[in-house]
Amino acid sequence: MATYQKLFDKSIENPEEFWAEAAQSIDWYKKWDTVLDSSKPPFYRWFKGAEMNTCYNAVDRHVENGCGDQDAIIYDSPVTDTVRKITYSQLRDQVAALAGAIKAQGAEKGDTVIIYMPMIPEALVAMLACARLGVVHSVVFGGFAANELAIRIDHARPKMIICASGAIEGKKTLAYKPLIDSAIDQSDHKPEKTIVFQREFVTADLNRVGDLDWQQITEDAQPADCVVVAATDPLYILYTSGTTGMPKGVMRDNGGHAVALNWTMKNIYNVEPGDVYWAASDVGWVVGHSYIVYAPLLYGCTTVVYEGKPIGTPDAGAFWRVISQHKVKVMFTAPTAFRAIKKEDPDGTLLKQYDLSDYEALFLAGERLDPDTYHWAKKLLNVPVIDHWWQTETAWAIVGNPMGIEQFPVKPGSPTKPVPGYDVRVVDDAGKELGPNQEGNIVVKLPLPPGTLVTLWRNDDRFVSSYMSTFPGYYETSDGGYIDEDGYVFVMGRIDDVINIAGHRLSTGAMEEVIATHIHVAECAVFGTHDSLKGQQPLGLVVLKSGVECDEEELKIELVQMIRGKIGPIACYRETAVVSRLPKTRSGKILRGTMRSIAVGKEYRMPSTIDDPTCLDEITEDLKKMGYPEG
């Protein structure tokens, strides 16, 4: 077996040969003319000239290779008390039927479709049906409010929306169709059709022009074959929070994505075709796209689709039950999930009820894995606990412990070493490379490997300005950290105004836009503070308009309701402080980073451009009254 260093060096020094070899594991209708097209940096393109189909590679080829009777999906839903298994043959038939139905409704190669669904197998069927036709899907997390969905409808301009009638959130039933209707009413772009998968516990009224019943239109649909697409054609758009209210539409292509994700299953996660692989996430996030849907199915694994929580469905033993019942080999989730389990069952008593003899490794990502949670999970499970770091933009791990290549000793607090394909560096603000243990900006030398973002949907300029312009020749991760003398990368957190709540990236700028609309608010700032369970939580500081007198407690409640209504409960917005003024630079920029440092008890330098240093003293006192920094 090749060592890590040998593979890594080859991936950096000769990426064309490295990825051409990896591409042999994907089925192509036509091989590439060029492995890497570098003619228009930073717009690098992989496997130019090749033709293939992602759905064929994820579904049909396994059936044709004799694995049709193997389980493709295990659907486990404690909230509906359902366990259902779907073989690769059954999945192919369901996908082909839906693809035929949406084709009959006018969707064709190059069109976009928005998918708004909970964690049910039909979400995967919808994504794969789009890929089958060369239709570009954009999955929106089924917890975003109508306003957020409307923004994405206007930007993606979908031909149609595919949704479920509803979901169960905690003990509540959430009807999706009214949210969809409200979003369409708010958007300028009007999708032609809305296809609704009716669930037993909540029925949607299909009373608007273009409303269609999934079950009815697929019943008699002519199954659709896979459409030939270029490797460089778009597969999907996934919106991720930027530092402004407008989300960024990360665009992924077909060929490079399939090659990279297929490669990761053995080399990073050390699984084999036929193994049961479980990413406990949601299809609305990048982890769901990559490791609930595409990577496991491309590689021929069985993927678990879990509609439940780590606690409360029914208890903190839920994960152990799923691992035991379905013989899960590798599980991947966010550290928040394990902090929740640890809080409910600190001694791991519930684990003793289950047989985890088939379970081999826990992978964690989405937010920083704190050493305390690492040690607790390691002691409890007695299997490797692997932190790995990546982003919505990359689709797969930038830094990790490559279990299928070479397992390195763990250093708690570090996701280990750069994965082959990623030339990771740390630079100062002027772009000068820093030495070992010097903290700075984490960047990746271009070109990025296959599978990473190709551009931003309908916004090449923002792609360059967001990621490629600050440090020319490098991809800017917007994370800070350092690399130690052994080559281990330590990621210390975001250096922009995006916060990470339970592994979900959310824009503080978007929250500020909502708060600023309140009739009494003159200006505001939102930034992330430490939260022992969710990693970070937002804190809002507001300055009232001159002469305004209002009940501060009522104002705080109203702001919480406004954020929930415009962004959704996912924002976890709960705390607001009314302050007399906000610290700013002389040019008027609010010093959010400095306030964040004060709130989390981190040392900071007084900015040389600050307008009035006494304002920071006032903010420090205000935060102390609220209990910041904690402890």
Secondary structure, DSSP 8 states (H G I E B T S, - for coil): ---HHHHHHHHHH-HHHHHHHHGGGS--SB--SEEEE-SSTT--EEEET-EE-HHIIIIIHHIIIIITTSEEEEEEETTTTEEEEEEHHHHHHHHHHHHHHHHHTT--TT-EEEEE--SSHHHHHHHHHHHHHT-EEEE--TTS-HHHHHHHHHHH--SEEEEESEEEETTEEEESHHHHHHHHHH-SS--SEEEEE-BTTB-----STTEEEHHHHHHT--------EETTSEEEEEEE--SSSS-EEEEEESHHHHHHHHHHHHHTT---TT-EEEE-S-TTSHHHIIIIIIHHHHHT-EEEEE-S-SSSSSSTTHHHHHHHHHT-SEEEE-HHHHHHHHHH-TT-GGGGGS--TT--EEEE-SS---HHHHHHHHHHH-S-EEE-B--TTTSS-SEE--TTT------TT---EE-TT-EEEEE-TTS-B--TT--EEEEEESS--TTS--EETT-HHHHIIIIISSSTTEEEEEEEEEE-TTS-EEEEEESSSEEEETTEEEEHHHHHHHHTTSTTEEEEEEEEEEETTTEEEEEEEEEE-TT----HHHHHHHHHHHHHHHT-GGG---EEEE-S---BBTTS-B-HHHHHHHHHT------TTBS-THHHHHHHHHHHHTT-S--
